[in-house]
Amino acid sequence: MSADHRKKKPAIRFEAVKIEPLFEVLDAVAWMDSPRVREIAQYADIDPRTAGKILKNAVLVRLVQSADDSSYVLAQPYPYKGSSEEKRNVIREALLRHPLIRGIREFMALGHDLQGAMRKAATIAGERNYDKSAVAPLVAWANSVGQVLDLGVRVEVLVNEAVVAKEVRHAQRKQERVAFLSHSTKDKPFVRRLSADLVAHGVKVWLDEQRILVGDSIPEKIAQGLAESDFFLIVVSRNSVESSWVKKELNSALVHEIERRKVKVMPIRLDDAQVPDSIIDKAYADFTGSYEDGFRRLLDSIRAGEAISNDRQ
């Protein structure tokens, strides 16, 4: 058969790999400094080929990003020491946001069966060489975490449920605190130390590298992890203030939306970098002089459930 008559490979192709190792892979990406495939594979205790397939899928569903096709960073907030259900919720949310899954859900809502919805959604997404086997792994992941193809479940519903879960937590476990830690990849050594210390003192931590993806609307930036958190801790440093995320995306509208979800915004200062205008009026945790002093005041503030004053009353 000539090359002209051979079936061309589909542009949209997901790897057929089980979802279970994904959580260890995401743990590795969350904790390490822009790790490569072999480092991730070793951390997750899986073979590099499997790690590569999982990472390929994770990039396609926007759980991680790879600027140079060799190292990886988070593209979604992630609870490094969270429960299995919290981690599954992150995957569920990312899948619900994926354009192909959205298309499949839309066609299913119109009465098409799953196979027809997959084909039509792929076509709308621009696929000209549709192959069911190239899309099936995405659907398998959706079925593995559950509810993704349930037409009654939407991202907005999950985020609202996270807010309700926070209210229940406040009523039942008054001393429990959750901190959402937003940071530049370059500040990861500090963030690892801070996260470990917070967890050791009973504070649950979500890690979020400052990467809001192009095309995301402000409400979509508010993920379940942030909605369920008590504090939005943003690490302010020379590294972070130069990032496009801080310059363009950390605006007053986003801060307002975060606070509307009853999350207290608190900058964490590492050096003499200027605090962004959108949060300049917020009391901050000062780590510029001493890590121990900064951590003690931060922990006291989190336990009290209020932003520290820094004598800025």
C-alpha positions in Angstrom: 0.0 0.0 0.0 1.4 3.4 -0.9 2.1 6.1 1.7 -0.7 8.2 0.3 -3.3 5.5 1.0 -2.1 4.7 4.5 -4.2 6.0 7.3 -2.6 9.1 8.7 -1.9 9.2 12.4 -4.3 11.3 14.5 -3.2 14.6 15.8 -5.0 14.0 19.1 -3.5 11.0 20.8 -3.5 10.0 24.4 -1.4 7.2 25.7 -3.0 4.0 27.0 -1.7 3.9 30.5 -3.4 3.4 33.9 -4.1 6.4 36.0 -2.9 5.1 39.4 0.8 6.0 38.9 -0.3 9.6 38.0 -0.6 10.6 41.6 3.0 9.7 42.4 4.1 11.4 39.2 2.3 14.6 40.3 3.8 14.3 43.8 7.2 14.3 42.1 6.5 17.3 39.9 5.0 19.2 42.9 8.0 18.6 45.2 11.0 18.7 42.9 12.7 21.5 40.9 11.5 21.1 37.3 12.3 17.4 37.3 13.0 15.4 34.2 11.4 12.1 33.2 14.1 9.8 34.8 14.0 11.8 38.0 10.2 11.6 38.1 10.3 7.8 37.3 12.8 7.2 40.1 10.8 9.3 42.6 7.5 7.5 41.7 9.2 4.1 41.5 8.0 3.4 37.9 9.9 2.7 34.7 10.8 5.8 32.6 8.7 4.7 29.6 5.6 4.6 31.8 6.5 7.9 33.4 6.9 9.4 29.9 3.5 8.2 28.8 1.8 9.5 32.0 3.5 12.9 31.6 2.4 13.1 28.0 -1.2 12.6 29.1 -0.7 15.0 32.0 0.5 17.7 29.6 -2.5 17.1 27.3 -5.0 17.5 30.2 -3.1 20.5 31.5 -2.0 19.0 34.8 1.6 19.8 34.2 3.6 21.9 31.7 6.9 21.4 30.0 8.6 24.5 28.5 11.4 22.6 27.0 9.9 19.1 26.5 12.3 17.7 29.0 11.4 19.1 32.5 8.1 19.6 34.1 6.2 21.9 36.4 2.7 22.0 37.8 0.0 23.6 35.7 -2.7 23.0 38.4 -2.8 23.4 42.2 -2.0 20.2 43.9 -2.3 18.9 47.5 1.1 17.2 47.9 0.1 15.7 51.3 -3.6 15.6 50.6 -6.0 12.7 50.7 -6.5 10.3 47.8 -9.9 11.9 47.2 -8.5 15.4 47.2 -6.0 14.3 44.6 -8.6 12.6 42.5 -10.7 15.8 42.6 -7.7 17.7 41.1 -7.7 15.2 38.2 -11.5 15.3 37.9 -11.4 19.1 37.7 -8.7 19.2 35.0 -10.6 16.6 32.9 -13.8 18.6 33.2 -12.0 21.7 31.9 -10.4 19.8 29.0 -11.9 20.9 25.6 -12.3 17.4 24.3 -14.1 16.2 27.4 -16.3 19.3 27.3 -17.2 18.4 23.7 -18.0 14.8 24.6 -20.2 15.9 27.4 -22.0 18.4 25.1 -22.8 15.7 22.5 -23.9 13.3 25.1 -26.3 16.0 26.4 -27.7 16.1 22.9 -28.5 12.4 23.1 -25.5 10.9 21.3 -24.0 7.7 22.7 -20.4 7.8 24.0 -18.7 6.5 20.9 -20.6 9.0 18.7 -19.8 11.8 21.1 -16.1 11.0 21.1 -16.0 11.0 17.3 -17.9 14.3 17.0 -16.0 16.0 19.7 -12.7 15.1 18.2 -13.9 16.4 14.8 -15.0 19.7 16.3 -11.6 19.9 18.1 -9.9 19.8 14.7 -9.0 16.1 14.4 -9.0 15.1 10.7 -7.8 11.5 11.2 -10.0 10.3 14.0 -8.9 7.1 15.7 -11.1 5.9 18.6 -8.1 4.2 20.2 -6.3 7.6 20.4 -9.2 9.2 22.4 -10.2 6.1 24.5 -7.4 6.5 27.1 -8.7 10.0 28.0 -12.2 8.5 28.5 -10.7 5.7 30.5 -9.0 8.3 32.9 -12.3 10.1 33.1 -14.1 6.9 34.1 -11.3 6.0 36.6 -11.7 9.1 38.7 -15.5 9.1 38.3 -18.2 11.7 37.6 -16.4 13.3 34.7 -18.9 12.1 32.2 -21.8 12.7 34.6 -23.7 15.6 33.0 -24.9 16.8 36.3 -21.3 17.5 37.5 -19.6 20.8 36.5 -16.5 22.6 37.6 -18.6 25.3 39.2 -20.4 22.7 41.2 -17.2 21.2 42.5 -15.8 24.6 43.5 -19.1 25.4 45.3 -19.0 22.1 47.0 -15.4 22.9 48.2 -16.7 26.1 49.8 -19.4 24.1 51.6 -16.8 21.5 52.7 -14.8 24.4 54.2 -17.8 25.6 56.2 -18.4 22.1 57.5 -14.7 21.8 58.4 -14.9 25.0 60.3 -17.9 23.8 62.2 -16.6 20.3 63.0 -12.8 20.8 63.2 -12.4 24.4 64.4 -8.6 24.3 64.7 -7.9 22.7 61.3 -6.3 25.0 58.7 -5.6 24.8 55.0 -3.1 27.0 53.2 -2.8 27.5 49.5 0.8 28.3 48.7 1.4 30.1 45.4 5.0 30.5 44.3 7.6 30.8 41.6 9.3 27.6 40.5 12.6 29.4 41.3 11.6 29.7 45.0 10.9 26.0 45.4 13.7 25.3 47.9 12.1 27.7 50.3 8.6 26.4 49.5 9.6 22.8 50.2 10.9 23.8 53.6 7.9 25.9 54.4 5.5 23.3 53.3 7.2 20.6 55.3 7.1 22.8 58.4 3.5 23.7 58.0 2.4 20.1 57.5 4.5 19.1 60.6 2.5 21.6 62.6 -0.9 20.3 61.3 -1.5 22.7 58.5 -2.7 21.1 55.2 -0.9 22.6 52.2 -1.8 23.0 48.5 1.1 23.8 46.2 0.5 26.0 43.2 3.2 27.2 40.8 2.3 30.6 39.4 1.0 29.5 36.0 -2.4 30.6 34.9 -2.9 29.3 31.4 -3.8 31.5 28.5 -7.6 31.7 27.9 -8.6 30.9 31.5 -11.2 33.2 32.9 -10.9 34.6 36.4 -13.6 32.2 37.9 -11.7 29.3 36.4 -8.6 30.3 38.2 -10.4 29.5 41.5 -9.9 25.8 41.8 -11.3 23.5 44.4 -8.1 23.6 46.4 -8.2 27.4 46.7 -11.9 27.5 47.4 -11.5 25.1 50.3 -8.5 26.9 51.7 -8.4 29.4 54.6 -5.3 31.3 53.4 -3.9 32.2 50.0 -0.2 32.6 50.7 1.7 34.1 47.8 5.5 34.1 48.0 6.8 37.5 47.0 10.4 37.6 45.9 12.6 39.0 43.1 11.8 35.7 41.3 8.1 36.0 41.5 7.5 39.7 40.9 9.2 39.4 37.5 7.0 36.5 36.4 4.2 37.1 33.9 1.7 35.6 36.4 2.3 38.3 39.0 2.6 41.1 36.5 -0.5 40.3 34.4 -2.7 37.8 36.2 -2.5 38.7 39.9 -4.9 41.5 39.5 -7.5 43.1 41.7 -10.3 41.1 40.1 -8.6 37.8 40.9 -7.9 38.9 44.5 -11.5 40.0 44.9 -12.7 36.6 43.6 -10.4 34.8 46.0 -11.7 36.8 49.0 -15.3 36.3 47.9 -14.6 32.6 48.6 -13.7 33.6 52.1 -10.0 33.0 51.6 -7.6 35.4 53.4 -4.8 36.7 51.1 -1.4 37.0 52.7 1.9 37.8 50.9 5.1 36.0 52.2 8.1 38.3 51.7 11.4 36.6 51.1 13.5 39.7 50.1 13.2 43.4 49.3 11.0 42.9 46.2 8.1 45.3 45.9 4.8 43.8 46.8 2.4 43.9 43.8 -0.2 46.7 43.8 -3.1 44.3 43.9 -2.0 43.0 47.3 0.0 45.9 48.7 -2.6 46.6 51.4 -2.4 43.1 52.8 -0.6 42.3 56.0 2.4 40.1 55.1 4.5 37.4 56.7 8.1 38.7 56.8 10.9 36.1 56.2 13.5 38.7 55.1 15.3 38.7 58.4 14.8 35.2 59.9 13.1 32.1 58.7 12.3 31.0 62.2 10.8 34.3 63.2 8.8 34.5 60.0 7.5 31.0 60.3 6.5 31.5 63.9 4.5 34.5 63.1 3.0 32.9 60.1 2.0 29.8 62.0 0.5 31.9 64.8 -1.6 33.8 62.3 -2.8 30.7 60.5 -3.8 29.1 63.8 -5.6 32.2 64.9 -7.4 32.3 61.5 -6.5 35.9 60.7 -3.8 37.7 58.8 -0.9 39.0 60.9 -0.7 42.7 61.4 3.1 43.4 61.0 2.2 46.6 63.0 0.3 47.8 59.9 -3.0 48.4 61.8 
